[in-house]
């Protein structure tokens, strides 16, 4: 994060959102630091009106570009099936003739088996401008929280 924006990189099953007040001038708290020491302080008016803006993109193995890369590297992408043949759960990455690793994401850091079949550790980067009058907080969490 810098004076005007935030830069976000994500890998795996983590996600970030920005909590921001909608475009309603009557609900927007004003940010006006009075002294240099108060630059990081701001008074806000309580409101229950917030929008959640996604800052990251889920890296799912069934997304077209991710799927093509995994297949080119010898992996397969499919969902689990129950005893009746019904599809269950998310799409997962598997070795072509194996039940490993069963990873439900197309990008991951440190997964040795998955890296052999097209799961990469390269993050997806995005940059966003911040509006200090409306943007309230950022939530960064893994899939267990979401």
trRosetta pair geometry for C-beta under 8 A, 3 or more apart (Angstrom, degrees):
i j d omega theta_ij theta_ji phi_ij phi_ji
1 5 7.3 -147 -144 112 59 38
1 6 4.6 -18 -101 -106 81 82
1 7 7.5 -157 -70 20 36 68
1 130 7.6 36 -150 -33 101 146
2 5 6.2 11 53 55 88 64
2 6 7.8 179 20 -84 61 38
2 7 7.9 37 -4 -10 98 100
4 129 6.0 -38 156 -138 88 80
4 130 6.5 173 168 38 35 86
5 127 5.8 48 146 177 140 91
5 128 5.7 174 -159 90 101 44
5 129 4.7 -65 -91 -107 106 38
5 130 5.4 171 -107 -7 39 84
6 18 7.8 163 43 -86 147 123
6 55 7.2 -33 101 -142 126 141
6 127 7.3 175 88 -151 43 57
6 128 5.4 -9 57 60 86 93
6 130 6.0 79 -16 -53 94 112
6 138 6.9 156 -142 -74 170 152
7 125 6.8 -7 -177 -165 93 102
7 126 7.6 173 -154 89 51 42
7 127 4.9 -19 -105 -102 74 85
8 16 5.5 -139 -143 59 137 149
8 55 4.7 118 -24 152 172 112
8 56 5.9 -118 145 -71 131 83
8 125 7.0 154 85 -151 50 53
8 126 5.1 -12 61 61 98 87
8 127 7.5 172 19 -86 71 35
8 128 7.2 16 -1 4 113 107
9 123 3.8 58 176 133 101 148
9 124 6.9 160 -151 74 59 37
9 125 4.7 -21 -95 -94 85 77
9 126 8.0 167 -80 20 42 60
10 14 5.7 -146 -148 81 101 95
10 15 7.2 44 -141 -101 150 35
10 16 6.8 -149 -74 3 125 103
10 56 4.0 57 -20 -140 158 128
10 57 7.2 168 63 44 131 57
10 59 7.3 -171 116 -24 100 114
10 123 5.8 137 57 -157 24 100
10 124 5.7 -25 58 55 81 88
11 14 7.4 33 65 32 47 108
11 59 7.1 -10 -148 4 40 157
11 107 4.7 -112 -149 134 75 112
11 108 6.5 141 158 -108 100 19
11 109 5.5 80 114 -35 144 96
11 121 6.1 26 -150 -160 151 55
11 122 7.5 160 -99 87 114 23
11 123 4.6 -85 -49 -94 95 79
11 124 7.6 148 -75 9 56 71
12 59 6.8 -15 -46 49 7 127
12 105 5.3 83 -146 118 47 165
12 107 6.0 -106 -50 98 45 77
12 108 4.9 79 -90 -108 95 64
12 109 6.7 -68 -38 6 124 81
12 142 7.9 -22 118 -132 116 94
13 58 7.8 21 -128 -142 58 86
13 59 7.8 -112 -73 50 48 91
13 104 7.1 42 -79 87 129 99
13 105 5.2 -129 -56 -58 85 142
13 142 6.0 58 102 -166 88 79
13 143 3.9 -29 151 -32 122 120
14 56 7.1 -22 108 120 74 175
14 140 6.8 18 175 -178 114 81
14 141 6.8 -175 -150 102 78 27
14 142 5.0 -49 -96 -99 77 61
14 143 7.4 -99 -79 -30 35 68
15 54 7.4 -55 -171 -142 104 93
15 56 5.2 -157 -141 64 54 126
15 58 6.9 -15 -90 -79 111 80
15 140 7.7 -174 92 -145 40 48
15 141 6.5 -19 60 66 78 70
15 142 7.8 120 15 -127 72 18
15 143 7.6 86 -6 -78 105 59
15 146 5.8 42 39 -58 134 148
16 54 7.7 107 85 -165 57 54
16 55 4.1 -48 100 66 102 118
16 56 4.8 97 33 -16 83 111
16 138 6.0 3 -172 -180 105 104
16 139 6.7 169 -149 86 55 52
16 140 4.6 -10 -101 -100 95 76
16 141 7.9 138 -89 17 50 57
17 52 4.7 -5 177 -171 138 95
17 53 6.3 143 -166 68 75 43
17 54 5.7 -44 -105 -101 82 44
17 55 6.1 -179 -103 3 23 91
17 138 7.1 171 85 -153 41 59
17 139 5.2 0 53 52 88 99
18 52 7.4 143 69 -159 45 46
18 53 4.3 -22 59 60 99 103
18 55 5.6 96 -26 -51 94 112
18 128 7.1 -131 -37 116 151 159
18 135 5.9 -38 179 -142 116 107
18 137 7.7 170 -155 90 52 40
18 138 5.5 -27 -101 -101 65 77
19 50 5.0 -11 -168 -171 93 129
19 51 7.6 153 -153 74 46 42
19 52 6.2 -21 -96 -99 63 65
19 53 7.9 -167 -72 19 17 80
19 135 7.5 115 82 -162 52 59
19 136 4.7 -56 102 64 99 106
19 137 4.7 10 43 56 118 82
19 138 7.4 -156 12 -79 78 27
19 139 6.9 68 -29 -15 105 101
20 50 6.8 129 65 -157 28 74
20 51 5.3 -29 69 61 83 91
20 53 5.8 15 12 -7 121 120
20 131 7.1 71 -144 55 124 110
20 134 5.0 43 -169 137 94 98
20 135 4.7 -33 -103 -101 97 60
20 136 6.3 175 -99 7 35 83
21 24 7.4 -100 156 43 95 87
21 27 5.7 -161 -178 120 122 106
21 28 5.7 157 104 -103 140 65
21 29 7.4 141 -19 11 161 81
21 47 6.1 57 -120 76 116 149
21 49 6.1 66 -147 100 76 93
21 50 6.4 -54 -90 -104 49 58
21 51 7.5 95 -164 13 6 86
21 134 4.4 -126 51 -153 91 81
21 135 7.9 -122 14 -60 75 23
21 136 6.6 93 -32 -36 86 112
22 27 7.0 35 60 71 81 140
22 49 5.5 -76 17 157 107 115
22 50 7.7 -177 -26 -131 80 13
22 51 5.4 101 -74 -28 80 115
22 134 8.0 -153 37 -157 9 125
23 134 8.0 -11 -83 -117 51 154
24 27 4.4 41 89 20 110 112
24 28 6.9 174 82 -33 57 86
24 49 6.9 -16 33 127 136 160
25 28 5.8 -49 -142 15 37 117
27 45 7.6 -149 -167 87 51 121
27 47 5.1 89 -168 -123 106 150
27 49 5.4 -14 -176 54 160 138
28 133 5.4 34 174 149 113 108
28 134 5.7 -48 -130 -85 103 85
29 42 7.3 116 126 150 124 109
29 43 6.8 -144 -175 109 125 64
29 44 4.2 -139 -10 -139 177 62
29 45 4.6 178 -88 15 100 83
29 47 7.7 -146 -34 -10 99 119
29 133 6.7 -170 82 -169 57 67
30 133 6.1 -15 -123 -132 40 106
31 42 4.8 -27 -121 -133 90 134
31 132 4.6 -86 53 130 166 103
31 133 5.1 -133 7 -88 101 61
33 36 7.5 69 144 -102 131 20
33 38 4.7 167 -152 98 91 90
33 39 4.8 5 -112 -97 164 48
33 41 7.3 112 -115 62 91 74
33 42 7.4 -69 -72 -87 77 80
34 38 5.7 17 45 56 75 148
35 38 4.9 82 57 9 77 105
36 39 6.1 -13 -168 -32 45 109
38 41 4.6 -65 -159 48 76 111
42 132 7.4 -174 -79 170 161 98
44 136 7.0 73 -128 -121 159 101
47 50 7.3 137 104 -51 97 77
50 136 6.9 -67 -121 27 116 142
53 128 7.9 137 126 -150 131 155
54 57 7.5 88 146 -79 126 49
55 126 6.4 -174 180 80 66 130
55 128 6.2 -91 -125 -10 96 145
55 138 7.0 4 -11 -143 155 110
56 124 7.2 114 -155 81 78 110
56 126 7.1 -168 -98 22 44 128
57 124 5.6 -61 48 110 109 156
57 126 7.6 118 -14 -36 97 132
58 105 7.9 -116 180 -121 77 95
59 63 7.5 -96 -155 21 41 137
59 66 6.5 144 -172 -96 75 148
59 105 5.1 58 91 -169 94 95
59 106 4.8 -125 158 52 91 86
59 107 4.3 -48 160 22 162 104
59 124 6.8 176 -76 -8 111 127
60 63 5.0 109 70 -22 86 97
60 66 6.7 154 86 61 46 156
60 90 7.2 -116 -139 -176 106 120
60 91 6.4 82 175 57 99 113
60 104 7.7 -32 -131 163 72 71
60 105 6.7 -70 -99 -123 36 53
60 106 6.3 34 109 -10 15 108
61 66 5.5 -131 -132 130 36 120
61 67 6.2 96 162 -84 62 68
61 70 5.9 23 -154 -25 101 162
61 77 4.5 -168 137 -124 117 125
61 91 5.2 -138 70 119 97 110
61 92 6.7 66 34 -163 146 12
61 93 4.8 -172 -102 -59 155 92
61 103 7.5 114 -46 98 134 84
61 104 7.3 -127 2 -167 111 32
61 105 6.8 140 -36 171 87 12
61 106 4.3 149 -86 -71 61 94
61 119 7.9 -47 -93 -91 109 94
62 66 7.5 13 42 78 15 113
62 67 5.8 34 -143 -71 30 119
62 77 5.8 169 -80 152 67 136
62 91 4.0 103 -37 29 116 168
63 66 4.5 62 67 21 92 114
63 67 6.4 -173 76 -17 38 93
63 106 6.9 -104 40 -1 102 152
64 67 5.8 -60 -143 35 22 113
64 68 6.5 21 162 -18 62 106
65 68 5.9 -54 -149 34 30 111
65 69 6.6 28 155 -17 63 106
66 69 5.9 -57 -153 36 31 110
66 70 6.3 27 154 -17 66 109
66 106 3.7 -4 -166 -166 130 172
66 107 7.7 -95 -123 -34 120 85
67 70 5.9 -59 -147 38 28 109
67 71 6.3 25 158 -16 65 109
67 77 5.5 -92 -126 23 87 156
67 106 7.8 -81 -53 -101 46 141
68 71 5.9 -58 -146 39 28 109
68 72 6.3 30 156 -21 65 108
69 72 5.8 -57 -149 35 29 112
69 73 6.5 16 156 -10 64 111
69 106 7.5 98 66 -176 118 121
69 118 4.9 152 131 -165 81 116
69 120 7.3 -49 148 -15 146 118
70 73 6.0 -66 -151 42 30 105
70 75 4.1 -66 176 70 89 124
70 76 7.7 -174 136 -53 110 5
70 77 5.8 82 95 -47 146 111
70 93 5.7 -118 -145 -125 142 112
70 106 6.4 -102 -51 -134 123 101
70 117 6.3 35 -159 142 79 83
70 118 3.7 173 -111 93 47 145
70 119 7.0 34 -104 -57 102 62
71 74 7.9 89 -176 -37 30 10
71 75 6.6 -90 -77 68 30 69
71 76 7.2 57 -103 -101 73 45
71 77 7.3 -71 -59 1 87 102
71 118 7.4 19 12 -38 28 169
72 118 6.7 117 61 -96 75 130
73 116 7.4 161 160 141 114 41
73 117 5.1 140 115 -168 108 35
73 118 3.3 170 38 -58 138 93
74 95 7.5 -1 130 -151 97 66
74 96 5.5 -74 173 -34 79 120
74 116 7.7 -46 69 139 120 80
74 117 5.4 -99 82 -125 81 82
74 118 7.4 172 44 -24 59 105
75 93 5.3 -7 176 -166 139 95
75 94 6.6 141 -167 71 83 40
75 95 6.6 -70 -118 -106 68 31
75 96 6.8 -139 -127 -55 21 70
75 114 8.0 38 -102 -151 143 62
75 117 3.2 105 -68 162 104 112
75 118 4.8 -115 11 28 127 115
75 119 7.5 90 -64 -29 165 82
76 93 7.6 144 76 -155 41 50
76 94 5.1 -29 67 67 90 94
76 95 7.6 18 20 117 90 17
76 96 5.4 107 -23 -112 107 51
77 91 5.4 29 173 173 98 115
77 92 7.0 176 -148 82 61 31
77 93 5.8 -26 -97 -96 78 59
77 94 7.5 164 -89 19 28 79
78 91 6.6 -90 -165 -143 7 80
78 92 7.0 -31 72 54 45 74
78 94 6.8 -36 37 14 89 125
79 87 4.4 57 93 -161 139 101
79 88 6.6 164 160 58 111 36
79 89 5.9 165 -160 76 94 75
79 90 6.9 -150 -114 122 93 20
79 91 5.4 -66 -66 -93 78 52
79 92 6.9 107 -111 9 37 86
80 87 7.4 121 77 -157 46 55
80 88 5.2 -45 86 68 96 88
80 89 5.1 33 33 42 110 124
80 92 7.0 36 -37 11 83 132
80 102 8.0 34 -65 -142 108 111
81 85 5.3 -13 180 -147 130 35
81 86 6.3 145 -156 68 76 33
81 87 5.9 -44 -98 -93 75 44
81 88 6.7 130 -123 13 23 87
82 85 7.2 -50 67 19 64 17
82 86 4.9 -4 35 55 108 91
82 88 5.4 74 -40 -21 95 132
89 92 7.4 11 120 -33 119 113
89 104 7.5 -99 162 -100 107 128
90 104 4.5 70 84 -148 130 118
91 104 7.1 123 81 -142 48 70
92 102 4.9 -5 169 -161 145 53
92 103 6.0 141 -162 65 84 31
92 104 5.1 -48 -99 -84 80 61
93 101 6.8 11 92 57 90 90
93 102 7.5 161 67 -133 53 5
93 103 4.6 -19 48 61 103 93
93 104 7.8 -160 7 -72 78 16
93 105 7.8 -56 -2 70 118 34
93 106 6.7 127 -54 -101 132 59
93 114 6.0 78 99 -136 135 102
93 117 6.5 157 168 102 112 119
93 118 7.3 -144 -149 72 134 97
93 119 5.7 140 102 -60 170 115
94 98 6.4 -169 175 81 92 68
94 99 6.5 -41 -142 -133 121 29
94 100 6.8 112 -148 72 71 28
94 101 7.2 -164 -114 37 46 44
94 102 6.2 31 -88 -73 85 52
94 117 7.8 -71 107 128 25 165
95 98 3.7 17 69 44 118 115
95 100 5.5 16 4 72 114 80
95 101 7.5 86 -25 -15 88 61
95 113 7.2 -74 -52 175 112 104
95 116 7.8 6 -100 91 101 114
95 117 5.8 -146 -100 -62 60 151
96 117 7.6 -171 -29 -127 75 128
99 102 6.6 13 167 -54 68 110
100 113 5.7 -68 147 170 114 152
101 111 6.5 141 135 180 177 123
101 113 4.6 136 -57 94 117 127
101 114 5.0 -69 29 -61 144 91
103 108 6.4 -84 -166 -27 145 150
103 111 6.4 66 -88 178 149 167
103 114 4.9 17 -5 -99 154 139
103 119 6.1 14 83 -90 153 157
105 108 5.8 118 88 -59 115 98
105 119 7.4 84 101 -141 71 117
106 118 7.6 -39 -159 125 87 94
106 119 6.0 -151 -169 -119 40 75
106 120 7.7 7 147 29 75 76
107 119 6.5 173 -100 -170 23 75
107 120 5.6 -31 -118 73 80 68
107 121 6.7 125 -171 -111 83 22
107 122 6.8 -94 -135 61 122 58
107 123 7.2 125 160 -104 146 39
107 124 7.4 -178 5 -20 169 94
108 111 4.4 20 109 5 133 125
108 114 5.8 35 50 89 133 148
108 115 7.8 -119 73 -61 94 81
108 119 5.3 3 26 159 102 123
108 121 6.6 -53 91 -93 37 71
109 121 4.7 83 -102 -136 62 111
110 121 7.4 85 -20 -98 48 131
111 114 3.9 14 119 33 124 117
111 115 6.0 154 87 -27 69 85
111 119 6.1 -21 77 102 125 139
112 115 5.9 -56 -145 29 26 112
112 116 7.2 29 156 -23 58 101
113 116 6.1 -57 -168 23 35 113
113 117 7.5 -3 151 7 64 108
114 117 6.2 -78 -156 49 40 93
114 118 8.0 -73 171 64 69 52
114 119 3.6 -17 153 41 105 143
115 119 5.8 -82 -79 74 41 83
115 120 7.1 87 -128 -101 77 38
115 121 7.2 -12 -102 -28 114 97
130 135 5.0 -94 -160 37 87 158
131 134 4.4 11 103 38 120 101
131 135 5.2 128 60 -15 68 98
132 135 6.6 -47 -96 46 25 96
141 144 7.7 -115 165 65 99 69
141 145 3.6 -70 170 61 136 145
141 146 6.1 152 98 -41 115 83
142 145 6.0 103 58 9 58 96
142 146 7.6 -128 112 3 32 95
143 146 5.6 -62 -141 45 41 106
